[in-house]
Amino acid sequence: MEQILNKLSEIELTAKRIMEEADETKNALSAEMEQECKAFDAALEKETNDRIQELRYSLEKKKDTEINTLRQETEKILSDLDDFYSKNHQQLSEKLFQKLLEH
């Protein structure tokens, strides 16, 4: 009977060690997964920030190009208006004067 109790005690100790090892393994895996999650989050955040910077740069470049194009178009229109006025100011003045006299 004592031999059976000793065997049961030995089985219980073995089971207890197995459970402790399982807990240690579980904790180690949990810590490893936590580290992997943190590393993944950091990599994803860096990738996202890099992409945002690329988009900002691209949009800034596009905006500058469009502003320069608009500036050139505006300068051309103003230059054309100045030329038109220079060539036609006498005629425009006379037309305006005639219209004022009519009213």
Beta strands, then each sheet from edge to edge (+ up, - down):
end
